[in-house]
Amino acid sequence: MNLGTFYEYCLSKKGITEHFPFDQDTLVFKVGGKMFALSSLSKWKKQMPYVNLKCNPEYSQELRGQYDYIQPAFYMSKVHWNTVVINSNVQDKFVKELIDDSYNLAFKSLTKKHKMRFLTRGKKFTEQAKQFVN
C-alpha cells in the first residue's frame, strides 16, 4: 500500500474529515469527531510507513500474536489501538479490512443522531442503513 491508496481509501468512507491535530506530520482521519486512523507522513516519505488503527481489544491481541507487523500502537491506548507496519508482507486488502474495522468501531460509538446524519446525507434513508443506527 502507498500513501495515496491509504489516503483515498480512508476518504472514501462516509462522514470523514482529515486533520493535523498533533503536528504537521501526523495525518488523522475522523468520523463524527472520532479518530479511526492516523499516520506519520514523514515515515511514508522515508519508506517506513505505518498506520495506527482502532481495534477491538480481543481482536488486537489475536492480530498481534498472529502478525509481527502488527504491534501495540505508538503513543495511543495499547488496549484499543494497533500500529500496522506497512511492508511487502502486508496485503492492501488486509490493511483495508483493518481500516474498515477501525472505521466501524468509531462509527458505532457515535450518537444515533450523528449516525443518521452521515447515513442519510444526500440519500434517502434506507432500511439497510437503519441497521447501523440501532
DSSP file with accessible surface (Angstrom, degrees, kcal/mol):
  #  RESIDUE AA STRUCTURE BP1 BP2  ACC     N-H-->O    O-->H-N    N-H-->O    O-->H-N    TCO  KAPPA ALPHA  PHI   PSI    X-CA   Y-CA   Z-CA
    1    1 A M              0   0   39      0, 0.0     2,-0.2     0, 0.0    89,-0.1   0.000 360.0 360.0 360.0 141.7    0.0    0.0    0.0
    2    2 A N     >  -     0   0   92      1,-0.1     4,-2.3    47,-0.0     5,-0.2  -0.669 360.0 -99.5-111.3 172.5    1.2    3.5   -0.7
    3    3 A L  H  > S+     0   0   55     -2,-0.2     4,-3.1     1,-0.2     5,-0.2   0.894 120.8  54.4 -59.7 -41.5    0.2    6.8    0.9
    4    4 A G  H  > S+     0   0   41      1,-0.2     4,-2.8     2,-0.2     5,-0.3   0.913 109.4  47.1 -60.7 -43.0   -2.2    7.7   -1.9
    5    5 A T  H  > S+     0   0   42      2,-0.2     4,-2.4     1,-0.2     5,-0.2   0.931 114.2  47.3 -64.8 -45.2   -4.1    4.4   -1.6
    6    6 A F  H  X S+     0   0    0     -4,-2.3     4,-2.4     2,-0.2     5,-0.2   0.952 114.9  46.8 -58.9 -49.5   -4.3    4.8    2.2
    7    7 A Y  H  X S+     0   0   66     -4,-3.1     4,-2.4     1,-0.2    -2,-0.2   0.943 114.7  44.5 -60.4 -51.9   -5.4    8.4    1.9
    8    8 A E  H  X S+     0   0  124     -4,-2.8     4,-1.1    -5,-0.2    -1,-0.2   0.885 112.6  52.3 -64.3 -38.4   -8.0    7.8   -0.8
    9    9 A Y  H  < S+     0   0   47     -4,-2.4     3,-0.5    -5,-0.3     4,-0.4   0.935 110.7  46.8 -65.7 -44.6   -9.4    4.7    0.9
   10   10 A C  H >< S+     0   0    0     -4,-2.4     3,-1.4     1,-0.2    -2,-0.2   0.930 112.2  50.7 -61.9 -42.9   -9.9    6.5    4.2
   11   11 A L  H 3< S+     0   0   57     -4,-2.4     5,-0.2     1,-0.3    -1,-0.2   0.699  96.4  70.9 -69.5 -16.6  -11.6    9.4    2.5
   12   12 A S  T 3< S+     0   0   81     -4,-1.1    -1,-0.3    -3,-0.5    -2,-0.2   0.659  80.6  95.7 -75.1 -11.9  -13.9    7.1    0.7
   13   13 A K  S X  S-     0   0   40     -3,-1.4     3,-1.0    -4,-0.4     2,-0.1  -0.432  88.6 -94.4 -76.9 153.6  -15.8    6.4    3.9
   14   14 A K  T 3  S+     0   0   73      1,-0.2    -1,-0.1    -2,-0.1   104,-0.1  -0.407 102.0   7.8 -68.9 137.3  -18.9    8.3    4.8
   15   15 A G  T 3  S+     0   0   18      1,-0.2    17,-0.9   103,-0.2     2,-0.2   0.666  87.2 160.9  73.7  20.9  -18.5   11.4    7.0
   16   16 A I  E <   -A   31   0A  25     -3,-1.0     2,-0.3    -5,-0.2    -1,-0.2  -0.529  16.7-179.9 -83.7 140.3  -14.7   11.5    7.0
   17   17 A T  E     -A   30   0A  64     13,-2.3    13,-2.6    -2,-0.2     2,-0.4  -0.954  17.2-141.0-129.1 151.7  -12.7   14.5    7.9
   18   18 A E  E     +A   29   0A  74     -2,-0.3     2,-0.3    11,-0.2    11,-0.2  -0.896  25.2 171.8-114.2 146.2   -8.9   14.8    7.9
   19   19 A H  E     -A   28   0A  67      9,-2.6     9,-2.8    -2,-0.4     3,-0.1  -0.940  37.1-148.2-146.2 164.2   -6.9   16.7   10.5
   20   20 A F        +     0   0   73     -2,-0.3     7,-0.1     7,-0.2     6,-0.1  -0.605  38.8 152.7-129.8  67.7   -3.4   17.5   11.8
   21   21 A P  S    S+     0   0   66      0, 0.0     3,-0.1     0, 0.0    -1,-0.1   0.726  71.9  37.8 -75.2 -20.8   -4.2   18.0   15.5
   22   22 A F  S    S-     0   0  118      4,-0.4     2,-0.3     1,-0.4     5,-0.1   0.830 127.9 -38.1 -98.2 -42.1   -0.9   17.0   16.9
   23   23 A D        -     0   0   72      3,-0.4    -1,-0.4     0, 0.0     3,-0.1  -0.930  66.6 -81.7-167.3-176.5    1.6   18.4   14.4
   24   24 A Q  S    S+     0   0  165     -2,-0.3     3,-0.1     1,-0.2    17,-0.0   0.438 121.9  52.9 -82.8   2.5    2.1   19.0   10.7
   25   25 A D  S    S+     0   0   43      1,-0.1    16,-2.8    16,-0.1     2,-0.9   0.745  88.0  79.0-105.5 -32.7    3.3   15.4   10.2
   26   26 A T  E     - B   0  40A  22     14,-0.2     2,-0.4    15,-0.1    -4,-0.4  -0.714  63.9-158.2 -92.9 105.5    0.6   13.3   11.8
   27   27 A L  E     - B   0  39A   4     12,-2.6    12,-2.0    -2,-0.9     2,-0.4  -0.678  11.6-167.5 -82.0 127.2   -2.4   12.9    9.5
   28   28 A V  E     -AB  19  38A   0     -9,-2.8    -9,-2.6    -2,-0.4     2,-0.4  -0.965   9.7-157.4-121.6 132.4   -5.6   11.9   11.4
   29   29 A F  E     -AB  18  37A   0      8,-3.3     7,-2.4    -2,-0.4     8,-1.4  -0.919  17.8-177.2-106.9 135.3   -8.9   10.7    9.9
   30   30 A K  E     -AB  17  35A  47    -13,-2.6   -13,-2.3    -2,-0.4     2,-0.4  -0.935  22.0-155.8-130.1 152.8  -12.0   11.1   11.9
   31   31 A V  E >  S-AB  16  34A   0      3,-2.3     3,-2.2    -2,-0.3   -15,-0.2  -0.999  89.1 -13.8-123.9 122.4  -15.7   10.2   11.6
   32   32 A G  T 3  S-     0   0   26    -17,-0.9     3,-0.1    -2,-0.4    -1,-0.1   0.828 131.0 -53.2  56.9  32.8  -18.0   12.4   13.6
   33   33 A G  T 3  S+     0   0   55      1,-0.2     2,-0.5    77,-0.0    -1,-0.3   0.453 113.6 119.3  83.2   0.3  -15.1   13.8   15.5
   34   34 A K  E <   -B   31   0A  94     -3,-2.2    -3,-2.3    72,-0.0    -1,-0.2  -0.870  63.4-127.0-103.2 126.4  -13.8   10.3   16.5
   35   35 A M  E     +B   30   0A  49     -2,-0.5    -5,-0.2    -5,-0.2     3,-0.1  -0.428  37.4 159.3 -68.2 141.0  -10.4    9.2   15.3
   36   36 A F  E     +     0   0A   0     -7,-2.4    18,-1.1     1,-0.4     2,-0.3   0.477  64.6  21.1-134.1 -16.3  -10.1    5.9   13.5
   37   37 A A  E     +BC  29  53A   0     -8,-1.4    -8,-3.3    16,-0.2    -1,-0.4  -0.983  57.1 169.2-153.4 141.2   -6.8    6.2   11.6
   38   38 A L  E     +BC  28  52A  12     14,-1.7    14,-3.1    -2,-0.3     2,-0.3  -0.988   3.7 173.4-150.2 153.4   -3.6    8.1   11.8
   39   39 A S  E     -B   27   0A   1    -12,-2.0   -12,-2.6    -2,-0.3     2,-0.6  -0.986  34.4-110.7-158.6 150.7   -0.2    8.0   10.2
   40   40 A S  E  >  -B   26   0A   3     10,-0.4     4,-1.1    -2,-0.3    10,-0.3  -0.738  19.2-157.4 -84.7 121.6    3.1    9.9   10.0
   41   41 A L  H  > S+     0   0   37    -16,-2.8     4,-1.9    -2,-0.6     3,-0.3   0.883  92.8  57.1 -66.5 -36.6    3.6   11.5    6.6
   42   42 A S  H  > S+     0   0   38      1,-0.2     4,-1.9     2,-0.2    -1,-0.2   0.849 101.1  56.9 -65.7 -31.3    7.4   11.6    7.1
   43   43 A K  H  4>S+     0   0   66      2,-0.2     5,-3.3     1,-0.2    -1,-0.2   0.872 105.5  51.0 -67.4 -34.6    7.5    7.9    7.7
   44   44 A W  H ><5S+     0   0   20     -4,-1.1     3,-1.6    -3,-0.3    -2,-0.2   0.926 109.9  50.0 -64.5 -43.5    5.9    7.3    4.3
   45   45 A K  H 3<5S+     0   0  170     -4,-1.9    -2,-0.2     1,-0.3    -1,-0.2   0.844 109.4  51.0 -64.1 -32.6    8.5    9.5    2.7
   46   46 A K  T 3<5S-     0   0  130     -4,-1.9    -1,-0.3    -5,-0.2    -2,-0.2   0.327 117.3-114.2 -85.8   6.9   11.3    7.6    4.4
   47   47 A Q  T < 5S+     0   0  162     -3,-1.6    -3,-0.2    -5,-0.1    -2,-0.1   0.810  92.3 105.9  63.5  31.7    9.8    4.3    3.2
   48   48 A M      < +     0   0   99     -5,-3.3    -4,-0.2    -6,-0.2    -3,-0.1  -0.369  51.4 172.0-130.6  52.4    9.0    3.2    6.7
   49   49 A P        +     0   0   15      0, 0.0    37,-2.0     0, 0.0     2,-0.3  -0.276   7.5 165.6 -73.8 150.2    5.2    3.7    6.8
   50   50 A Y  E     - D   0  85A  36    -10,-0.3   -10,-0.4    35,-0.3     2,-0.4  -0.967  18.9-151.2-150.2 158.5    2.8    2.6    9.5
   51   51 A V  E     - D   0  84A   0     33,-2.0    33,-3.2    -2,-0.3     2,-0.5  -0.989  11.5-139.6-131.2 142.3   -0.8    3.4   10.4
   52   52 A N  E     -CD  38  83A   4    -14,-3.1   -14,-1.7    -2,-0.4     2,-0.4  -0.913  28.2-177.9 -99.4 129.5   -2.5    3.4   13.8
   53   53 A L  E     -CD  37  82A   4     29,-2.7    29,-2.7    -2,-0.5   -16,-0.2  -0.981  28.7-115.0-132.6 141.3   -5.9    1.9   13.7
   54   54 A K  E     + D   0  81A  55    -18,-1.1     2,-0.3    -2,-0.4    27,-0.3  -0.402  41.7 178.3 -68.9 146.8   -8.6    1.4   16.3
   55   55 A C        -     0   0    7     25,-2.9    47,-0.0    -2,-0.1    43,-0.0  -0.996  37.9 -96.9-154.3 146.9   -9.3   -2.3   17.2
   56   56 A N     >  -     0   0   66     -2,-0.3     4,-2.8     1,-0.1     5,-0.2  -0.429  42.7-123.2 -58.5 133.9  -11.5   -4.4   19.4
   57   57 A P  H  > S+     0   0   37      0, 0.0     4,-1.7     0, 0.0     5,-0.1   0.872 108.8  45.6 -54.9 -42.5   -9.3   -5.3   22.4
   58   58 A E  H  > S+     0   0  133      1,-0.2     4,-1.9     2,-0.2     5,-0.1   0.919 114.9  47.4 -67.8 -42.1   -9.6   -9.1   22.0
   59   59 A Y  H  > S+     0   0   70      1,-0.2     4,-2.9     2,-0.2     5,-0.2   0.867 106.5  59.8 -66.8 -35.0   -9.0   -8.9   18.2
   60   60 A S  H  X S+     0   0    0     -4,-2.8     4,-2.6     1,-0.2    -1,-0.2   0.935 106.5  46.5 -55.8 -48.4   -6.0   -6.7   18.9
   61   61 A Q  H  X S+     0   0  117     -4,-1.7     4,-1.9     1,-0.2    -1,-0.2   0.907 112.3  50.4 -62.5 -42.0   -4.4   -9.4   20.9
   62   62 A E  H  X S+     0   0  117     -4,-1.9     4,-1.5     1,-0.2    -2,-0.2   0.934 112.1  46.9 -61.4 -46.5   -5.2  -12.0   18.3
   63   63 A L  H  X S+     0   0    2     -4,-2.9     4,-2.7     1,-0.2     7,-0.2   0.913 110.7  51.6 -62.8 -43.5   -3.7   -9.9   15.5
   64   64 A R  H  < S+     0   0   43     -4,-2.6    -1,-0.2     1,-0.2    -2,-0.2   0.852 111.5  48.0 -63.6 -34.6   -0.5   -9.1   17.4
   65   65 A G  H  < S+     0   0   72     -4,-1.9    -1,-0.2    -5,-0.2    -2,-0.2   0.792 117.6  41.7 -74.1 -27.1    0.0  -12.8   18.1
   66   66 A Q  H  < S+     0   0  115     -4,-1.5     2,-0.5     1,-0.2    -2,-0.2   0.802 117.2  40.3 -91.2 -32.9   -0.5  -13.7   14.5
   67   67 A Y    ><  -     0   0   63     -4,-2.7     3,-1.4    -5,-0.2    -1,-0.2  -0.973  57.4-157.4-126.5 124.7    1.3  -11.0   12.6
   68   68 A D  T 3  S+     0   0  134     -2,-0.5    -1,-0.1     1,-0.3    -4,-0.1   0.673  94.5  64.0 -74.3 -13.0    4.7   -9.5   13.6
   69   69 A Y  T 3  S+     0   0   23     15,-0.1    16,-3.0    20,-0.1     2,-0.5   0.410  90.0  77.5 -89.4   4.0    3.9   -6.3   11.6
   70   70 A I  E <   +E   84   0A   4     -3,-1.4    14,-0.2    -7,-0.2    -3,-0.1  -0.970  63.7 162.2-114.0 122.2    1.0   -5.5   14.0
   71   71 A Q  E     -E   83   0A  68     12,-2.6    12,-3.1    -2,-0.5     3,-0.1  -0.848  49.1 -73.0-132.0 164.5    2.1   -4.1   17.3
   72   72 A P  E    S-E   82   0A  55      0, 0.0    10,-0.2     0, 0.0     6,-0.1  -0.368  71.2 -92.3 -56.4 140.3    0.6   -2.1   20.2
   73   73 A A    >   -     0   0    0      8,-1.8     3,-0.9     4,-0.3     2,-0.3  -0.286  33.9-116.3 -65.9 140.5    0.1    1.4   18.9
   74   74 A F  T 3  S-     0   0   79      1,-0.2    -1,-0.1    -3,-0.1     3,-0.1  -0.573  94.8  -5.3 -70.5 131.5    2.7    4.1   19.3
   75   75 A Y  T 3  S+     0   0  219     -2,-0.3     2,-0.3     1,-0.2    -1,-0.2   0.674 118.4  93.3  61.2  20.4    1.5    6.9   21.6
   76   76 A M  S <  S-     0   0   34     -3,-0.9     2,-0.4     5,-0.1    -1,-0.2  -0.849  93.5 -68.9-132.2 172.5   -2.0    5.5   21.8
   77   77 A S     >  -     0   0   57     -2,-0.3     4,-1.6     1,-0.2     3,-0.3  -0.478  41.2-152.6 -62.8 118.4   -4.0    3.3   24.2
   78   78 A K  T  4 S+     0   0  102     -2,-0.4    -1,-0.2     1,-0.2    -5,-0.1   0.639  91.2  60.0 -74.7  -9.6   -2.4   -0.1   23.6
   79   79 A V  T  4 S+     0   0   79      1,-0.1    -1,-0.2    -7,-0.1   -19,-0.2   0.886 119.1  23.7 -79.2 -40.7   -5.7   -1.8   24.5
   80   80 A H  T  4 S+     0   0   81     -3,-0.3   -25,-2.9   -20,-0.1     2,-0.4   0.449 116.4  62.3-108.3  -4.5   -7.7   -0.2   21.7
   81   81 A W  E  <  -D   54   0A  17     -4,-1.6    -8,-1.8   -27,-0.3     2,-0.3  -0.980  54.0-167.6-132.1 141.4   -5.2    0.8   19.1
   82   82 A N  E     -DE  53  72A   5    -29,-2.7   -29,-2.7    -2,-0.4     2,-0.5  -0.920  17.4-138.0-119.0 149.5   -2.7   -1.2   16.9
   83   83 A T  E     -DE  52  71A   0    -12,-3.1   -12,-2.6    -2,-0.3     2,-0.6  -0.940  16.9-159.3-101.6 126.4    0.2    0.0   14.8
   84   84 A V  E     -DE  51  70A   2    -33,-3.2   -33,-2.0    -2,-0.5     2,-0.6  -0.943   9.2-146.1-107.5 113.8    0.3   -1.7   11.4
   85   85 A V  E     -D   50   0A  40    -16,-3.0     2,-0.7    -2,-0.6   -35,-0.3  -0.722  16.4-138.1 -81.2 119.6    3.7   -1.5    9.8
   86   86 A I        +     0   0   10    -37,-2.0     2,-0.3    -2,-0.6     5,-0.0  -0.718  45.5 133.7 -85.1 116.8    3.2   -1.3    6.1
   87   87 A N  S >  S-     0   0   61     -2,-0.7     3,-1.8   -39,-0.1   -39,-0.0  -0.842  72.0 -76.0-147.1-173.5    5.7   -3.5    4.2
   88   88 A S  T 3  S+     0   0  122      1,-0.3    -2,-0.0    -2,-0.3     0, 0.0   0.698 123.5  62.4 -67.1 -16.3    5.8   -6.1    1.4
   89   89 A N  T 3  S+     0   0  108      2,-0.1     2,-0.6     1,-0.0    -1,-0.3   0.629  89.1  82.1 -80.1 -15.0    4.4   -8.7    3.7
   90   90 A V  S <  S-     0   0    8     -3,-1.8     2,-0.2   -89,-0.1    -1,-0.0  -0.840  74.2-141.7-100.4 119.8    1.1   -6.8    4.2
   91   91 A Q     >  -     0   0  143     -2,-0.6     4,-2.1     1,-0.1     3,-0.4  -0.565  14.5-130.1 -77.5 140.6   -1.5   -7.1    1.6
   92   92 A D  H  > S+     0   0   62      1,-0.2     4,-2.8    -2,-0.2     5,-0.2   0.882 108.6  57.9 -54.6 -41.9   -3.5   -4.0    0.7
   93   93 A K  H  > S+     0   0  147      1,-0.2     4,-2.0     2,-0.2    -1,-0.2   0.906 106.3  48.1 -58.4 -41.9   -6.8   -5.9    1.1
   94   94 A F  H  > S+     0   0   27     -3,-0.4     4,-2.2     2,-0.2    -1,-0.2   0.922 110.8  50.1 -67.2 -42.6   -5.9   -6.8    4.6
   95   95 A V  H  X S+     0   0    0     -4,-2.1     4,-2.5     1,-0.2    -2,-0.2   0.928 110.0  51.8 -61.8 -41.1   -5.0   -3.2    5.5
   96   96 A K  H  X S+     0   0   68     -4,-2.8     4,-2.7     1,-0.2    -1,-0.2   0.890 107.7  52.2 -62.6 -38.4   -8.3   -2.1    4.0
   97   97 A E  H  X S+     0   0   81     -4,-2.0     4,-2.4     2,-0.2    -1,-0.2   0.911 110.2  48.3 -63.0 -41.0  -10.1   -4.6    6.2
   98   98 A L  H  X S+     0   0   10     -4,-2.2     4,-2.3     2,-0.2    -2,-0.2   0.885 111.0  50.5 -67.4 -37.4   -8.4   -3.3    9.3
   99   99 A I  H  X S+     0   0    0     -4,-2.5     4,-3.0     2,-0.2     5,-0.2   0.926 109.9  51.2 -63.3 -44.3   -9.3    0.3    8.2
  100  100 A D  H  X S+     0   0   41     -4,-2.7     4,-2.8     1,-0.2    -2,-0.2   0.927 110.2  48.8 -58.2 -46.1  -12.9   -0.8    7.8
  101  101 A D  H  X S+     0   0   61     -4,-2.4     4,-2.3     2,-0.2    -1,-0.2   0.921 112.7  48.1 -60.3 -43.5  -12.9   -2.4   11.3
  102  102 A S  H  X S+     0   0    0     -4,-2.3     4,-2.2     2,-0.2    -2,-0.2   0.934 112.5  48.1 -64.0 -46.3  -11.4    0.8   12.8
  103  103 A Y  H  X S+     0   0   20     -4,-3.0     4,-3.2     1,-0.2     5,-0.2   0.930 111.0  51.4 -59.0 -46.5  -13.9    3.0   11.0
  104  104 A N  H  X S+     0   0   57     -4,-2.8     4,-2.7    -5,-0.2    -1,-0.2   0.893 108.7  50.9 -62.4 -39.1  -16.8    0.8   12.1
  105  105 A L  H  X S+     0   0   57     -4,-2.3     4,-1.0     2,-0.2    -1,-0.2   0.930 114.1  43.9 -62.9 -44.6  -15.7    0.9   15.7
  106  106 A A  H >< S+     0   0    0     -4,-2.2     3,-0.6     2,-0.2     4,-0.4   0.928 114.4  50.0 -65.7 -43.3  -15.5    4.7   15.6
  107  107 A F  H >< S+     0   0    7     -4,-3.2     3,-1.7     1,-0.2    -2,-0.2   0.918 106.6  54.9 -62.2 -43.2  -18.8    5.0   13.8
  108  108 A K  H 3< S+     0   0  139     -4,-2.7    -1,-0.2     1,-0.3    -2,-0.2   0.767 101.6  59.6 -63.4 -23.5  -20.6    2.7   16.2
  109  109 A S  T << S+     0   0   59     -4,-1.0    -1,-0.3    -3,-0.6    -2,-0.2   0.573  86.6 100.3 -83.4  -6.3  -19.5    4.9   19.1
  110  110 A L  S <  S-     0   0   11     -3,-1.7   -78,-0.0    -4,-0.4   -77,-0.0  -0.364  83.9 -98.1 -74.5 158.1  -21.3    7.9   17.6
  111  111 A T     >  -     0   0   82      1,-0.1     4,-2.5    -2,-0.1     5,-0.2  -0.305  34.5-108.5 -68.9 160.3  -24.7    9.0   18.8
  112  112 A K  H  > S+     0   0  120      1,-0.2     4,-2.5     2,-0.2     5,-0.2   0.894 120.4  55.5 -58.0 -38.9  -27.8    7.9   16.9
  113  113 A K  H  > S+     0   0  151      1,-0.2     4,-2.0     2,-0.2    -1,-0.2   0.923 109.0  45.8 -61.2 -45.8  -28.2   11.5   15.7
  114  114 A H  H  > S+     0   0   60      2,-0.2     4,-2.0     1,-0.2     5,-0.2   0.908 111.6  52.5 -65.4 -41.3  -24.7   11.6   14.2
  115  115 A K  H  X S+     0   0   22     -4,-2.5     4,-2.5     1,-0.2     5,-0.2   0.941 109.8  48.2 -59.4 -46.5  -25.1    8.2   12.6
  116  116 A M  H  X S+     0   0   75     -4,-2.5     4,-2.1     1,-0.2    -1,-0.2   0.892 107.5  56.4 -63.2 -38.2  -28.3    9.2   10.9
  117  117 A R  H  X S+     0   0   99     -4,-2.0     4,-0.9    -5,-0.2    -1,-0.2   0.930 113.2  39.8 -59.8 -44.8  -26.7   12.4    9.6
  118  118 A F  H  < S+     0   0   17     -4,-2.0    -1,-0.2     1,-0.2    -2,-0.2   0.882 116.5  49.1 -73.5 -37.9  -23.9   10.5    7.9
  119  119 A L  H  < S+     0   0   23     -4,-2.5    -1,-0.2    -5,-0.2    -2,-0.2   0.785 118.1  38.7 -74.2 -25.6  -26.1    7.7    6.6
  120  120 A T  H >< S+     0   0   44     -4,-2.1     3,-2.0    -5,-0.2     2,-0.2   0.527  79.5 126.8-103.1  -6.6  -28.8    9.9    5.1
  121  121 A R  T 3< S-     0   0  138     -4,-0.9     3,-0.1     1,-0.3  -106,-0.0  -0.335  93.5 -11.3 -58.3 114.3  -26.6   12.7    3.7
  122  122 A G  T 3  S+     0   0   84     -2,-0.2     2,-0.3     1,-0.2    -1,-0.3   0.513 125.9  81.3  76.3   5.4  -27.6   13.1    0.1
  123  123 A K  S <  S-     0   0  138     -3,-2.0     2,-0.3     3,-0.0    -1,-0.2  -0.961  85.9-100.2-139.9 156.8  -29.6    9.9    0.0
  124  124 A K        -     0   0  185     -2,-0.3     2,-0.3     1,-0.1    -3,-0.0  -0.571  51.4-104.2 -71.7 136.3  -33.0    8.6    1.0
  125  125 A F        -     0   0   62     -2,-0.3     2,-0.2    -5,-0.1    -1,-0.1  -0.466  46.7-159.6 -66.0 125.0  -32.8    6.8    4.3
  126  126 A T     >  -     0   0   65     -2,-0.3     4,-1.3    -7,-0.2     3,-0.1  -0.668  30.8-116.8-107.6 163.2  -33.0    3.1    3.6
  127  127 A E  H  > S+     0   0  144     -2,-0.2     4,-0.7     1,-0.2     3,-0.2   0.880 116.8  57.7 -61.8 -36.8  -33.8    0.0    5.6
  128  128 A Q  H >4 S+     0   0  147      1,-0.2     3,-0.8     2,-0.2     4,-0.4   0.900 104.4  50.9 -63.0 -39.2  -30.3   -1.2    5.0
  129  129 A A  H >> S+     0   0   12      1,-0.2     3,-1.5     2,-0.2     4,-0.7   0.823  96.3  70.6 -68.7 -29.6  -28.9    2.0    6.6
  130  130 A K  H >X S+     0   0   79     -4,-1.3     4,-1.6     1,-0.3     3,-0.8   0.803  84.9  68.1 -60.2 -28.5  -31.1    1.5    9.7
  131  131 A Q  H << S+     0   0  120     -3,-0.8    -1,-0.3    -4,-0.7    -2,-0.2   0.817  99.4  50.2 -62.8 -27.1  -29.1   -1.5   10.9
  132  132 A F  H <4 S+     0   0   86     -3,-1.5    -1,-0.3    -4,-0.4    -2,-0.2   0.706 106.9  54.9 -82.5 -20.2  -26.1    0.8   11.6
  133  133 A V  H <<        0   0    9     -3,-0.8    -2,-0.2    -4,-0.7    -1,-0.2   0.861 360.0 360.0 -81.9 -37.0  -28.2    3.3   13.6
  134  134 A N     <        0   0  142     -4,-1.6     0, 0.0   -22,-0.0     0, 0.0  -0.269 360.0 360.0 -80.5 360.0  -29.7    0.8   16.1
